[in-house]
Amino acid sequence: MEKDNLILTLTLDFAVDVIHFAEELESKRKFVIANQLLKSGTSIGANVREAQNAESKADFIHKFKVAAKEIEETDYWLLLCQRVPSYPEPSHLQEKLIPIKRIISKIIISAKSK
């Protein structure tokens, strides 16, 4: 991984945090949401990483759009956790998702305009 690529670093760190949160959910027997969140939350970084070796500009944009969709799905699962009292508090993950969402949106807009 390139050490100065902010979005790669943020999404990898976020994925690690999602794994820890999913483990916490599993310890509380919240397996379905844990699995959904694990898949969408780690997929963000996987798509960003894939985009680094895109075959074309269109492929690059597509990978980032997929990452943006995964952000929305992850946000949904975190919102569910937030609203159900028996679930652990996800606000730390929700806060970390905000800059990731902003950066990915800017990358998509920038790539489209070039």
C-alpha positions as CSV (number, residue, x, y, z in Angstrom):
1,M,0.0,0.0,0.0
2,E,1.2,3.5,-0.8
3,K,2.0,5.2,2.5
4,D,0.7,8.6,1.4
5,N,-2.6,7.5,0.0
6,L,-5.1,8.9,2.5
7,I,-8.2,7.1,1.3
8,L,-6.4,3.7,1.3
9,T,-5.3,4.3,4.9
10,L,-8.7,5.5,6.1
11,T,-10.6,2.6,4.5
12,L,-8.2,0.0,5.8
13,D,-8.3,1.5,9.3
14,F,-12.1,1.6,9.1
15,A,-12.3,-2.1,8.0
16,V,-10.2,-3.1,11.0
17,D,-12.6,-1.1,13.3
18,V,-15.6,-2.8,11.6
19,I,-14.1,-6.2,12.3
20,H,-13.7,-5.4,16.0
21,F,-17.3,-4.0,16.1
22,A,-18.6,-7.2,14.3
23,E,-16.8,-9.3,16.9
24,E,-18.5,-7.3,19.6
25,L,-21.9,-7.9,17.9
26,E,-21.2,-11.6,17.6
27,S,-20.3,-11.8,21.3
28,K,-23.8,-10.4,21.9
29,R,-25.3,-13.0,19.5
30,K,-26.2,-10.4,16.9
31,F,-24.9,-12.6,14.0
32,V,-27.0,-11.4,11.1
33,I,-26.2,-7.7,11.5
34,A,-22.6,-8.5,12.3
35,N,-22.2,-10.4,9.1
36,Q,-23.9,-7.7,7.0
37,L,-21.8,-5.0,8.5
38,L,-18.7,-7.0,8.1
39,K,-19.3,-7.5,4.4
40,S,-20.2,-3.9,3.5
41,G,-17.8,-2.2,5.9
42,T,-14.8,-4.1,4.7
43,S,-15.9,-4.0,1.0
44,I,-15.4,-0.2,1.0
45,G,-11.6,-0.5,1.3
46,A,-11.4,-3.5,-1.0
47,N,-13.1,-1.5,-3.8
48,V,-10.9,1.5,-3.2
49,R,-7.8,-0.8,-3.4
50,E,-9.1,-2.4,-6.6
51,A,-9.5,1.0,-8.1
52,Q,-5.8,1.6,-7.7
53,N,-5.2,-0.9,-10.5
54,A,-8.2,0.0,-12.7
55,E,-8.1,-0.9,-16.3
56,S,-9.5,2.4,-17.5
57,K,-10.9,5.7,-16.2
58,A,-14.4,4.2,-16.4
59,D,-13.3,1.2,-14.4
60,F,-11.7,3.5,-11.8
61,I,-14.9,5.5,-11.4
62,H,-17.0,2.4,-11.3
63,K,-14.9,0.9,-8.4
64,F,-15.3,4.1,-6.4
65,K,-19.1,4.2,-7.1
66,V,-19.3,0.6,-5.7
67,A,-17.3,1.8,-2.7
68,A,-19.8,4.7,-2.3
69,K,-22.7,2.2,-2.4
70,E,-21.0,0.1,0.3
71,I,-20.7,3.2,2.4
72,E,-24.4,3.8,2.2
73,E,-25.1,0.1,3.1
74,T,-22.6,0.3,6.0
75,D,-24.2,3.5,7.2
76,Y,-27.6,1.8,7.2
77,W,-26.4,-1.2,9.4
78,L,-24.8,1.3,11.8
79,L,-28.0,3.3,12.0
80,L,-29.9,0.1,12.8
81,C,-27.4,-0.6,15.6
82,Q,-27.8,2.9,16.9
83,R,-31.6,2.6,17.1
84,V,-31.8,-0.7,18.8
85,P,-31.0,-0.4,22.5
86,S,-29.7,-3.9,22.9
87,Y,-26.9,-3.3,20.3
88,P,-23.5,-1.7,21.0
89,E,-23.1,2.0,20.3
90,P,-21.7,2.5,16.7
91,S,-21.1,6.3,16.8
92,H,-17.3,5.9,16.6
93,L,-17.8,4.1,13.3
94,Q,-20.4,6.5,12.0
95,E,-18.0,9.4,12.7
96,K,-15.1,7.7,10.8
97,L,-17.4,7.0,7.8
98,I,-18.1,10.8,7.3
99,P,-14.6,11.8,6.0
100,I,-14.4,8.5,3.9
101,K,-17.7,9.4,2.3
102,R,-16.6,12.9,1.5
103,I,-13.2,11.9,0.1
104,I,-14.8,9.2,-2.1
105,S,-17.4,11.6,-3.4
106,K,-14.7,14.1,-4.3
107,I,-12.6,11.5,-6.0
108,I,-15.6,10.4,-8.2
109,I,-16.5,14.0,-9.1
110,S,-12.9,14.8,-9.9
111,A,-12.4,11.7,-12.0
112,K,-15.6,12.4,-13.9
113,S,-14.5,16.0,-14.7
114,K,-11.1,15.1,-16.1
